[in-house]
Amino acid sequence: MTLLPHITRSFYTYFYLIDKYKIKTRESKLLNKSYIFLYIWLIIFLLWIPCFLSYYPGIYSYDITKQVNEVFNVSYSKFHPPIHTGIVALMFFIAGKLHIQMISVYGIIQMLLLSYAVTKMLKFIYTKMRNKIYFIIAFVFLVINPVMPTISLIPAKDIYFTAFVLLLIPDLYELIYNKNNFFNSKFNIIKLIFFSLMAMLFRNNASYVFIIFYIVLLILERKDKRVILLSIVPILLFFLVNNVLYSNLKIRDGNSREKLSLPIVQIAYVVERHADTMSDDELKWIDKYIPVDKIESRFNPRLADPVKSKFKTNNYDNNTLDFYKLYITLGSKYFEDYISAFLNLNIPYWYRDASTIDPYSQRGYLETGIYNNHNYFFERASKMPKLYEFYEGFATYETQSKYFILDRLYSLSLPIWLLIFMMFVAILKKQYKNILIMLPLVLLWLTYLLGPVSNFRYIIPLYVMYPTIMYFILRTKEDATS
């Protein structure tokens, strides 16, 4: 621990040395001019277009195949965010009118959204940090970084969610640091509510994140009626959309098992290790929810889905309290196994030396392939084959694995450890407002620890926040109020 002050001082000395490159106050307002902002947005979008041409007509992976089936069958469920499935349906409509591939329309529009969100974040860093070198570093990471245009093409809810998180954080910053100025503009209030609502609607676990965050904000600012109202409205709107609007649209609820990844894995882990010594009554109780005879062949310590797919949801829905009684009973008897199963499930999220391409879950870094099905079929026709190989090197993690620095920078654990380190520094410096701003990101990581598998697309919101998280700690008092 005696080294910590020296490390911290060295860390800040570096940024003190580049402080002479501060942007003048007059220059820091340059991006506030709409035409300059649009130019930069256009430049970022154009810099990403070669990636689109490389993967032309697009990427068709992850959950989109199931969502396309929902669109064609006109049968939506909450398992995949209905708002995202609705966007897929809209893309089919637009593509039909333009007579081009749906996935191309999807990719271009999502690229426009993410590049816009990146431009907004760069504007935030430029006007607040006011450091030319830091801005260049942030620009290179968020724009030139090959992973960014690639993820902008991936047809997954996570990218929309990431974009809205990028758009939301600067407004949260203004609310927390410049509250009176924030409330002087009705547009600021509308934006914050809208971005919060969109973030909750595009990822199911995000609803827990922002409900907890706004409750904390409400408690801390309980004397300010404006903040109380602002904290309640996004949560209220989410419940209205999720429970009232979706029900009226006949959108089915998702399968209950999807929120039980960790309990299912923990119970399966206990059976895997102790089936020979467990009583018949215990095994029968477990078999009521998880087929005991399927566990040995399907159990994967880092992927919940194989065992979870056999979970007897109807029994759980009809006997929810009994299931949790089973869960607690086994947990009290096999507590160490529960802890081991928990730590094992998402090792790449917390263990620094864990393999980024996990040999157990066997999930790719970025899945850029084409998962065709009978409702939608196309073939890749890259317009820039050589560049395609370059981007695929990053998507498969082959390029990163060759270089130590890149291997660490693109790992699944670094965003988490950077976030924890910055939270720790904020506590030491008593920057409690910074802790509050970073709280949604910490809560988001905690929800991922309860998820079915470690995957890069889940932590993209934390990954793209690298420069912003650094700013929260490195900014000066002058920056905070500018």
N, C-alpha and C positions, 0 to 999 in steps of 0.2 A: 504493500500500500504506500510505502514511502516514495515510490517512483511516480505515483500518480500526479503530484503537483508539478514535477519536472516534465512529464509527458504533456500535461495540460499547457504549461508555459511554452513549451516548444511548439505546440499546436497553434497557439495564438501568435507566437512570434512570426511565424510564416506569413500569416495574414496581415500582421502589422507592417511587414516589409513591402507588401504589395499595396499598402494603403495609399501610397503616393499616386496611384493610378485611379484615385477617386473621380467619379463623374461629377461634374459641376451640377449644382441644383437646377440650373437652366436647362442643361442637357438631359437631366434625368426625367424631365417632363416631355421629352421629344416623342416618346411612344404614346403619349396621351392624344397626339394628333391622329385622327382616324385614318388619314391616307398613309401615314408611316406604318401604322399598325397593319393595315391591309397589305402593304408592300411586303412586310416581313412574313405575314401569314402566307401570301402568295409564294414567296421565296421558299419557305419551308415545304409547302405543298409540292412545288415543282422539284425540289430536291428529293422528294419521296417518290415521285412518279416513276423513275427507273426501276424501283422495287416492284411497283405494280406491273410494269411491262415485263419484268423478269418472271413473275408468277402468273402472267396472263393466261386465262381470263380471271383467275383468282384462286383463293384458298378455300377449301370446302372440308373443314375438319371439326373436331370436337362435337358439340351437341347439335350443330345445325341440321344434320340429317334428320334427327328426330323432330326438330321444330318444323322442317319442311313438310314432314308427314302430317304434323298437326295442322299446318296451313291447308294442305290438300284435302284433308279429312274434315276441315272446319271443326276441329275438336281440340280446344286449347286446355292446358292444365297449368297449375301454378308451379309444377316441378321445374319448368323453365319459365322465367319471368314473362308473363303474357305480353307486357309492353314490348319486349324484344322480339317475341314471336310475331307480334303485330307489325313490327318494322320489317321483318322478313317478308311478310305478306305484302306490305307496301312496295318492297323492292321488286317483287314479282310483277306487281301492277305496272310500275314505272318501266321495268325492262320490257314488258309486253308492248307498251306504247312506243318504246324506242327501238324495238326489235333487236335487242342485244342481250347478252347473258345476264341473268339476275345477279350472279355472284360478282360480276364486274360493277354493276350499279351499287351493290352493297359495299364493295371495297372502296370505291371512289368516295361515296358519301361518308363512310366511317373514317376514311383518311382525312377528309375535310374537317370532320368534327374533332379528331384527335389533334390534328395540326393546329386548329383554332385554339384548343385548350392549352397546347404547348406554348403558343404565342402569348396567350394571356398570362401563363406562368412566367415566361421570360420577361414580359412587361413588368410583372410584379417584382421580380428579382432586380431588374434594371433600375426601376424607380426607387426601390427601397434600399438595396445593398449599395448601389451607386459605386460599384467597383468594376472597372473595365475588364480586368483579368478574370475576376470571378464570373462575370457575365459571359465571357468567351468560353470558359470551361463549361458553364451550364448550357450554352448554345451547342457546343460540340457534343455533349452528353445527350441532350434531348433531341437533337436534330441530325447530326452527322452519324451518330451511333447506329449501326446497321440494324440493330434489334428494333428500333423505334418504327421505321416504316414497315417492317415485317409484321409487327403486332397490330399495326393500324389496319392490316388487311385480314386479320384472323376473325372469322365470323362468330364471335363469342360475346356473350353479355358482359364479360369482364372488361372489354375495351370501352364500351359505353360507360360502364361504371367508373373506370379509370379517368375518362375524360371529365365526368361530372365531379369527381373528387378534385382533379386539378383546377376546375373552375370554382369549386366551393371554398377551398382553403384560403385564397386571398380575401374573400369576403368574410370568412370567419376571423381572419387576422384583423381586418378593419373593425369588425364588431367588438373584438376583445381589446384592441389597443387604442382605437379611436372611436369610442362608442357614440359620442355626440355627433361627430361628423358623419358616421354611418347612418344614423337615424334622420339626418337632415335630408336624405334622399330616399324617396319612396321606391325608386328603382333598385337601390341596394337591398331593401327589404324583400322586394319581389324576387330578385335574383337568388338571395340566400334561401328563401323558402322553396323556390323552384328547383335549384340544384340539390338541396337536401332531399326533396321528394323524389327526384329522378334517381339519386344514388340509392335510396331505399327500395325503389321499384325495380332497379336493374340487377340487384343481388339480394337474394333472400336473407343472407346473414347480415347484410348491411342494415336491415331494419333494427336488429338488436343493437348494433353499434350506435346508430344515431338516436335511438330512443334513450339509451343510457347516457349518451353525451348530452343531449338536451335536458335530461333530468338533472344532471350534474350542473349544467350551466344555469338552469332555473334555480337550483338551490343556492348557488354562489351569488346570483344576482337577484335574489328574491325581493329585494327592496325596489327594484326597477321594474315597473309594470310593463314597459316596452319590451324588455328582454323576456319577461314571463310570457307575454303574448307571442313573441317571436319563437319561443321554445315550444309552445303548445301547438301552434298552427301546422308545422310540418308533420308532426306525429298524428294529429287529427286528420289531416288530408290523406296520409298514408293509410290509416284505418278505413277511411271512407272509400278509397280506391280499392284496397285489397279485400275488404269484406263486403262492401255494398255494391260498388260498380262491377267488380269481377263476378259477383254472385248473380247480378241481374243480367250479365252477359253470358251466363251459363258456363263459366270457366270452372273446371273441376279443381278440387284441392289436390295438392301433390301427395305422394305416398308418404305416410308418417315415418317410414323407416329412414328417409333421407336425413332426418335430424338426429338419428341414433347411431351414426357411424362409430363413434368412440365406445359407447356401451356394448354394441354388438361385437366389436373387435376384442374388447376386454373379456367378455364372457367366453368368446371363442378361444381366446388365449388360455383361459383357465381350463377349458375342456381339453385343449391340445396338450397341456402339460400334466393334467391331473385326472384324466378320464378314468384311468385304471383304479384310482383310489377313491373316487367319488361314489356316493351312495346311489342306489337305483332311484330313490325319490328325487335327488338333486338332478339327475340326468333326465328324468321324466319331466321335471319342472322346466328345465332348459329346453327340452325338445318341444314343449308347448309353443315356443317362440322361434327357436333355431333348431333345425333338424340336426341332431347330434351326429348321425351317420354321414352327414355331408361336410362336417367341419374339417376333418383330416385332409380331405382331398381339395378343399376350396380355401383353406385358411392361408392368408398372406399377411404377414405382420405389418406391411407398409401399404396395403391396399384393401380397403374395407369392402369394396363392391362385390367380390366373388361370394363371400359369406352373406353379405347384406342382401344380395339378390334372392336368397332363399328364406329370408326373414318372413315369418307369418304375420303379415300386417293386420289381417282381420282379427286374429287373436289378441294382438296388441291393442287395437282400437277398442275391443270389447272388454279388455281386462288390463287397462293401462296401469292402475295402481298395483295390480298383482305383478306386472313386469318389473316395476321399480322396486317392489318388495324383494323379488328375486335378485335384482341387480345389487341392492344394498346388502342382502344376506350373503351373497357370494363375495362382495367387496370386503365385508368385515372379516371373512375367513381367508380370503386370498388377496389381501391388500397389496402386498409387494408385487404380485402378478399384475394387478390392475395398474400400478405405477409403471411397471416395465412395459406393459402393452401401450400405455399412453405415450411414454417416451419413444418407443419403437415406431409408432404409427407415423410420426412426422419428424423423424431424425433430421432430414435435410433442412428443416426450418430452424433448427436451433444448434445443431452440431457443426462447428466450423469446418471440420475435415471430412464431413460426409460427402459421398459422391453425388454430384449434381444430377447425373443420370442414374437414378437409383436402380441397382440390379434386381431388387425385389419387386418394386411396383412396375418397372419396365415402361415408364412413361417417358416420352421424348421431352426435350427442352421446349421447343416450339413445334407443334404438329402442323406442318405446312402442306400436307398431302391432300388428296382428293378422295373423300369417302362417298363414292357414288351409291345411290339407291334407285329404286324403280321410279320414284317420283321426280328425280332430277339427276341428269347425267350429263357430263361434259368431260373433255380431255384437255390437259395442259398444252398450250401452244405458245410457249415463251417467245417473246419478241427479242429478248436479250439473253441467250443461253449462257454466255460466259459470266455475265453478272448474276444470273440465277445461281450458278455454282458458288459465287462469292457469298450471297445471302444465305444459301443453304448451309454453308460452312458454319455460320453463326447459329442458324436455326437448329442444327443437329448437335451443336456444341463442340464440333471437331476443331474449329478454329480456336476457341477459347481454351480448350484443354491443352493446347500446344504452348501456351504462355502463362506463366505463374500469375502475373498481374491480372490478365484478362480472366483467368480461371476464378480468381477471387472476386473480381468486380461483378461478374455475371452469376455468381453462385446464388443459391436460394437462401443462404443464411446471412449474407452480408447486410441486406436491407434491414433485417431484424436486429442484428447486433449494432448496426449504425444507429438505428432508432433508439435502442436501449441505452447506448452510450450517450447519445445526445440528451435523452431524458435525464440520465444521471448527472451530466454536466449542468443541465438546467436546474436540477435540485440543488447542486452545490452552489450555483450562482444565485439561487433563490429567484429564478425567472419563472414564477408560477404561471404567468400567462402563456409562456411558451409550452409548459406542460399541458395546459388546457387545450391549446391548438393541436398538439400532437396526440392528444388522447384518442381521437377517432382512429388514428393509424394503429395505436397500440391495441385498442379493442378489436380492430379488424384482424390483427395478427392472432389474438387469442381465439377468435372464432375459427381461424384456419387450423389451430391445433386440435379442434374438435372435428375437423373434416375428414373425408375418406382417404385422402392421399396428398402428398406434397407435389405441387405442380407450379411451374413458373407463372402460368397465366393467372393463378390466384393472387400472387404477390406483386403483379405488375403495378398496382397503385402505390405500393411501398417503393418499388424499384424506381419509378419515374419521379418520386419525391426526394431522391438523393439530394439534388441541389437545394431544394427548398428547406429540407430538414437542417442542412448545414447552415443555411441562412439564419434560421431561427436562433441558432446559438451564436453565430459570428457577428450578427448585426449589432450596431451601437445604439445607444439611447436615441441619438439623433435620427438614425434610420427608422426606428420603431414608430416615431411620431410624424415622420415626413409624409 
